[in-house]
Amino acid sequence: MASESVKDNCVAYAARDTSGVLSPYAFTRSSENSKHSKLNRSAREDDVVLDIKYCGVCHADVVWTKNYHGRTKYPVVPGHEIAGVVREVGSKVTKFKAGDHVGVGVYVNSCRECEYCNEGLEVHCVKGTVYTYDGIDTDGTVTKGGYSSFYVVNERYCYSIPDGYPLELAAPLLCAGISVYTPMMRHNMNQPGKSLGVVGLGGLGHMAVKFGKAFGLKVTVFSTTESKRDEAITHLGADDFVVSSDEQKMNALTKNLDFILNTASGDIPFDPYLKTLKTGGVLVIVGFPNEIKMMPVSLIPEARSIVGTLTGGTKQTQEMLDFCAKNKVYPEVEIVPIDYCNEALARLTKKDVKYRFVLDVANTLKKQ
């Protein structure tokens, strides 16, 4: 049973300053320590303690380790795509037992009382969600993420990874996967025969293609470079590939698509993409561009929309994991040792990965 006995040193990789350089770090996830230092998460009767096996590498890890938002609390242990095995559970935990395969995603707490929490949409909690790392939990502790040996989380924010689904492939689903699955489900883009456009073919974009094909959609990938054509068509199974600077090809798609997922974070002109949408079509912004440039005429006459999205609620995250297991939807990953994390983040910044780095935490994280 999880209790005040969780006193193990948690070994990890952490960044200490805005250089973002990660290095070995040890801290204690224990009740006694958290009462005084406000640094770590203590185990409670409704908590799950899981040994981390794998952790995905997300661009958010770059943002937080380098303090791009100006609010990082160093030392910061990144990682919010966590897959592992339950070590022990609290006395009131009903969903999990020791030995279960589980995951933890972008957030680990919310108010649990507002209308959004009541609907399983905790990510939109009116009081704000607690992020898996560098967040302030309700007890005042600072959360530390998945580039570490184990984690402690309330069972509500812990997900069951279906039997037989590889843990190393489940990890990226908990951010990259759910970030594109959520808007597709919200806008009924799980109906065979509809047409989907995907802007960008990175960690999120490749999952959008995979979900699109699993839903029976006609998928068109947009890219700034011809070099990704074979990968998109032959390997990922997209139906069409268009270089966005090719005006003739873009014009040929006018009023052709039902839905577009923009997974790119760069500043791009939106008008060429909007014109490819049918009347009532929707363009969803999944990435974080600095600004949106478009002409109202690209929206108004055809009643098109630009909408935002975040990640998903707990209910939909579990639904997505079950869907991926049932339909054999697997992310494309490059598995690396945890001491490669700095190189992985640097390569991720250069878009030099197909398509998600996953840290092999259990086999490569050495005790300090």
Secondary structure as UniProt FT lines:
FT   TURN            4..5
FT   STRAND          9..15
FT   TURN            18..19
FT   STRAND          22..28
FT   HELIX           31..37
FT   TURN            45..46
FT   STRAND          47..56
FT   HELIX           59..65
FT   TURN            66..69
FT   STRAND          82..89
FT   TURN            91..92
FT   TURN            98..99
FT   STRAND          101..104
FT   STRAND          107..109
FT   HELIX           115..118
FT   TURN            119..120
FT   HELIX           122..124
FT   TURN            126..127
FT   STRAND          130..131
FT   TURN            138..139
FT   STRAND          150..154
FT   HELIX           155..157
FT   STRAND          158..160
FT   TURN            163..164
FT   HELIX           167..170
FT   HELIX           171..174
FT   HELIX           176..186
FT   TURN            187..190
FT   TURN            192..193
FT   STRAND          195..199
FT   HELIX           203..214
FT   TURN            215..216
FT   STRAND          218..223
FT   HELIX           226..228
FT   HELIX           229..230
FT   HELIX           231..235
FT   STRAND          240..243
FT   TURN            244..245
FT   HELIX           247..252
FT   TURN            253..255
FT   STRAND          257..262
FT   HELIX           271..274
FT   TURN            275..276
FT   STRAND          277..285
FT   HELIX           296..298
FT   TURN            299..303
FT   STRAND          305..308
FT   HELIX           314..327
FT   STRAND          333..337
FT   HELIX           338..340
FT   HELIX           341..349
FT   TURN            350..351
FT   STRAND          356..360
FT   HELIX           361..364
//
